[in-house]
Amino acid sequence: MAQTVFNRYEKKYLMPEKIYEELRYRLKPYMEEDKYGLHTICNIYYDTKDSLLIRRSIEKPKYKEKLRLRSYGIPNLDSHVFLEIKKKYRKVVNKRRIELTLKEAYDYVERGIRPDLEGQILNEIDFFLKRYPLEKSLYLAYDRIALFGKEDNQFRITFDQNIRSRRTFMGLENGDKGKLLLPEHYYLMESKIMGATPLWFTKILSELNLYPTSFSKYGNIYKKEMGEFHFDEMMVHRNENWDELRRREVC
């Protein structure tokens, strides 16, 4: 059983396609695209019947946690997937995951049939499952391009597009169709780093008027369903900044 632990700082940035293209151009001297190219990430988020976990997360507590099942591409029941606990405490993201077949993961989370395996991460998932009465809550997929630093390969940037979800037929094996969260031609960038942010990256962000935003995919889908996610209002100030940037470039 493969077990993986990640500890890092993550920041998110939302941008239209024109800014994305300019940013990709400026990142070329410093970063390389990983071997997977554009690929699709598929997730099932587990929650209580009354969406306790995501409602708590939206309230922005110091500590929050989620359980999700993730695949790279559309799996079948024999494909290997990752069962992940994602925790965040004071801006530090801790992600712990185990690798199982899709059938093993369903049996474990939804039927209580524990894999014949041992390990600290499995024990933590055991505790999570005992603490919360979980069920499939949301299917969420997106198309991702990932970059890594040429000098520091632990510094990673991802660009997600076509963020989509559904509340029916939520099995990972049921395809990656869903309702779009954002308008077309918008990208969500995440920077992931264990230490200090490179100065060259900070300079590029400043030149392009890119600033971090609080953006949870699952959280914003939930808020959109509740009528509380207003994309246009969220983007007004940023669009004004980018309009000013374009005026300076023309001058």
Secondary structure per residue as TSV (DSSP state, phi and psi in degrees):
chain	resnum	aa	ss	phi	psi
A	1	M	-	360.0	121.2
A	2	A	-	-78.2	131.7
A	3	Q	E	-124.2	135.7
A	4	T	E	-133.6	140.4
A	5	V	E	-127.8	131.4
A	6	F	E	-122.1	135.2
A	7	N	E	-130.2	120.2
A	8	R	E	-165.4	166.6
A	9	Y	E	-92.4	136.9
A	10	E	E	-126.9	136.0
A	11	K	E	-128.4	147.4
A	12	K	E	-121.3	146.2
A	13	Y	E	-140.4	134.0
A	14	L	E	-108.8	136.5
A	15	M	E	-154.3	152.5
A	16	P	E	-79.6	170.6
A	17	E	H	-60.5	-38.0
A	18	K	H	-62.6	-42.1
A	19	I	H	-69.7	-38.6
A	20	Y	H	-57.5	-47.1
A	21	E	H	-64.0	-41.2
A	22	E	H	-66.3	-39.9
A	23	L	H	-64.0	-44.0
A	24	R	H	-59.7	-38.8
A	25	Y	H	-62.9	-43.5
A	26	R	H	-73.6	-21.1
A	27	L	H	-83.2	-14.7
A	28	K	T	-54.2	-41.8
A	29	P	T	-67.0	-17.0
A	30	Y	T	-114.2	-21.7
A	31	M	E	-136.3	153.9
A	32	E	E	-123.1	148.8
A	33	E	E	-75.6	140.5
A	34	D	-	-74.3	173.7
A	35	K	T	-69.6	-14.3
A	36	Y	T	-84.9	-16.8
A	37	G	-	60.9	-150.0
A	38	L	S	-74.3	121.5
A	39	H	E	-141.3	161.3
A	40	T	E	-104.3	131.0
A	41	I	E	-109.1	129.2
A	42	C	E	-118.4	138.6
A	43	N	E	-138.0	147.4
A	44	I	E	-115.7	124.6
A	45	Y	E	-96.2	130.8
A	46	Y	E	-99.5	140.6
A	47	D	E	-153.4	173.2
A	48	T	-	-77.2	168.2
A	49	K	T	-59.5	-33.0
A	50	D	T	-98.3	18.9
A	51	S	-	58.5	40.4
A	52	L	H	-59.0	-45.1
A	53	L	H	-65.3	-44.4
A	54	I	H	-74.7	-31.7
A	55	R	H	-65.0	-40.9
A	56	R	H	-62.9	-42.4
A	57	S	H	-61.9	-40.8
A	58	I	H	-63.2	-27.2
A	59	E	T	-73.8	-3.8
A	60	K	-	58.6	55.4
A	61	P	-	-73.0	167.3
A	62	K	S	-64.7	-33.0
A	63	Y	E	-124.8	134.3
A	64	K	E	-147.9	158.2
A	65	E	E	-147.9	151.2
A	66	K	E	-141.6	154.8
A	67	L	E	-121.3	128.9
A	68	R	E	-142.6	158.7
A	69	L	E	-114.0	127.9
A	70	R	E	-127.1	139.4
A	71	S	E	-131.8	157.5
A	72	Y	E	-107.5	102.3
A	73	G	S	88.6	179.0
A	74	I	-	-87.9	118.0
A	75	P	-	-92.4	170.0
A	76	N	-	-111.4	-179.1
A	77	L	T	-65.1	-20.8
A	78	D	T	-94.7	-5.4
A	79	S	S	-71.6	153.6
A	80	H	E	-86.7	133.1
A	81	V	E	-131.7	176.7
A	82	F	E	-122.0	126.4
A	83	L	E	-97.9	120.1
A	84	E	E	-124.2	138.0
A	85	I	E	-103.1	123.1
A	86	K	E	-112.0	121.2
A	87	K	E	-119.1	147.6
A	88	K	E	-136.2	125.3
A	89	Y	E	-134.8	119.2
A	90	R	T	48.1	49.8
A	91	K	T	76.8	-5.5
A	92	V	E	-92.7	125.9
A	93	V	E	-95.8	129.4
A	94	N	E	-120.8	120.1
A	95	K	E	-120.7	124.2
A	96	R	E	-124.7	130.2
A	97	R	E	-145.6	154.6
A	98	I	E	-123.3	152.1
A	99	E	E	-101.8	127.6
A	100	L	E	-139.3	167.4
A	101	T	E	-74.5	159.7
A	102	L	H	-60.4	-40.9
A	103	K	H	-63.1	-43.2
A	104	E	H	-60.7	-40.6
A	105	A	H	-65.1	-45.9
A	106	Y	H	-60.0	-46.0
A	107	D	H	-59.4	-40.3
A	108	Y	H	-69.4	-55.3
A	109	V	H	-75.0	-38.7
A	110	E	H	-101.4	-18.9
A	111	R	H	-123.4	-2.7
A	112	G	-	74.2	18.2
A	113	I	-	-92.4	101.1
A	114	R	-	-72.7	136.1
A	115	P	-	-60.9	147.7
A	116	D	S	-79.7	64.6
A	117	L	-	-140.1	164.9
A	118	E	-	-130.3	161.8
A	119	G	-	148.1	155.0
A	120	Q	H	-63.1	-40.2
A	121	I	H	-64.8	-41.5
A	122	L	H	-61.8	-37.9
A	123	N	H	-63.5	-38.8
A	124	E	H	-66.5	-39.4
A	125	I	H	-66.7	-39.1
A	126	D	H	-53.0	-48.4
A	127	F	H	-62.6	-42.1
A	128	F	H	-61.2	-44.6
A	129	L	H	-67.9	-31.9
A	130	K	H	-75.3	-29.9
A	131	R	H	-76.5	-36.4
A	132	Y	S	-122.4	135.6
A	133	P	-	-80.5	94.8
A	134	L	-	-95.5	154.1
A	135	E	E	-149.1	164.6
A	136	K	E	-58.7	129.0
A	137	S	E	-114.7	-39.6
A	138	L	E	-152.9	134.8
A	139	Y	E	-96.4	131.7
A	140	L	E	-139.6	129.6
A	141	A	E	-135.2	158.1
A	142	Y	E	-160.3	161.6
A	143	D	E	-103.0	129.2
A	144	R	E	-125.9	142.1
A	145	I	E	-119.0	131.7
A	146	A	E	-118.4	139.1
A	147	L	E	-120.1	153.5
A	148	F	E	-133.5	152.4
A	149	G	E	-68.8	140.0
A	150	K	S	-69.7	-37.1
A	151	E	S	-91.1	-31.8
A	152	D	-	-131.7	98.9
A	153	N	T	-75.1	-1.9
A	154	Q	T	-82.9	-14.4
A	155	F	-	-86.3	118.1
A	156	R	E	-126.3	148.4
A	157	I	E	-130.5	135.6
A	158	T	E	-122.4	147.5
A	159	F	E	-120.9	119.7
A	160	D	E	-110.2	137.4
A	161	Q	E	-137.6	166.3
A	162	N	E	54.1	48.0
A	163	I	E	-69.2	120.6
A	164	R	E	-140.5	154.8
A	165	S	E	-151.0	165.9
A	166	R	E	-154.2	158.1
A	167	R	S	-111.4	1.3
A	168	T	S	-123.2	159.4
A	169	F	S	46.3	55.7
A	170	M	-	-83.3	4.0
A	171	G	-	-63.5	141.4
A	172	L	G	-60.9	-27.8
A	173	E	G	-78.0	-3.9
A	174	N	G	-94.7	24.9
A	175	G	-	87.5	174.2
A	176	D	S	-116.2	25.7
A	177	K	-	-75.4	152.2
A	178	G	-	179.6	174.2
A	179	K	E	-86.1	132.1
A	180	L	E	-69.8	139.3
A	181	L	S	-82.5	-43.3
A	182	L	S	-111.1	160.2
A	183	P	-	-60.5	157.8
A	184	E	T	-61.3	153.4
A	185	H	T	70.2	26.0
A	186	Y	E	-115.2	146.8
A	187	Y	E	-126.1	143.6
A	188	L	E	-108.1	116.6
A	189	M	E	-100.0	140.4
A	190	E	E	-125.6	129.9
A	191	S	E	-100.1	136.5
A	192	K	E	-130.4	119.2
A	193	I	E	-149.1	148.5
A	194	M	S	-93.7	-21.4
A	195	G	S	-125.8	-137.5
A	196	A	-	-78.8	146.0
A	197	T	-	-72.3	133.0
A	198	P	-	-58.5	142.3
A	199	L	H	-63.1	-37.6
A	200	W	H	-62.2	-33.3
A	201	F	H	-72.1	-42.4
A	202	T	H	-59.3	-40.8
A	203	K	H	-64.0	-43.8
A	204	I	H	-62.9	-44.1
A	205	L	H	-60.2	-42.2
A	206	S	H	-64.3	-43.1
A	207	E	H	-63.3	-30.3
A	208	L	T	-98.4	8.2
A	209	N	T	54.6	44.2
A	210	L	-	-103.0	126.1
A	211	Y	-	-129.1	148.0
A	212	P	-	-62.2	150.3
A	213	T	B	-134.8	153.6
A	214	S	-	-84.9	116.0
A	215	F	-	-147.8	106.6
A	216	S	-	-103.9	123.4
A	217	K	H	-59.2	-54.6
A	218	Y	H	-61.4	-43.7
A	219	G	H	-61.6	-43.3
A	220	N	H	-73.4	-30.5
A	221	I	H	-63.9	-44.3
A	222	Y	H	-60.6	-46.3
A	223	K	H	-64.5	-36.1
A	224	K	H	-64.0	-40.8
A	225	E	H	-64.6	-30.4
A	226	M	T	-86.9	0.8
A	227	G	T	76.3	22.6
A	228	E	-	-114.7	7.3
A	229	F	-	-109.1	114.2
A	230	H	-	-120.2	91.2
A	231	F	H	-61.5	-45.2
A	232	D	H	-59.7	-43.7
A	233	E	H	-64.5	-38.6
A	234	M	H	-65.1	-30.1
A	235	M	H	-96.4	-6.4
A	236	V	H	-55.8	-53.6
A	237	H	H	-63.9	-40.8
A	238	R	H	-65.6	-41.0
A	239	N	H	-64.0	-36.1
A	240	E	H	-63.2	-40.9
A	241	N	H	-62.5	-43.2
A	242	W	H	-70.9	-33.1
A	243	D	H	-63.1	-41.1
A	244	E	H	-64.7	-38.8
A	245	L	H	-61.7	-44.3
A	246	R	H	-65.2	-37.0
A	247	R	H	-64.1	-39.6
A	248	R	H	-65.1	-38.0
A	249	E	H	-67.6	-37.3
A	250	V	H	-66.3	-41.7
A	251	C	-	-66.8	360.0
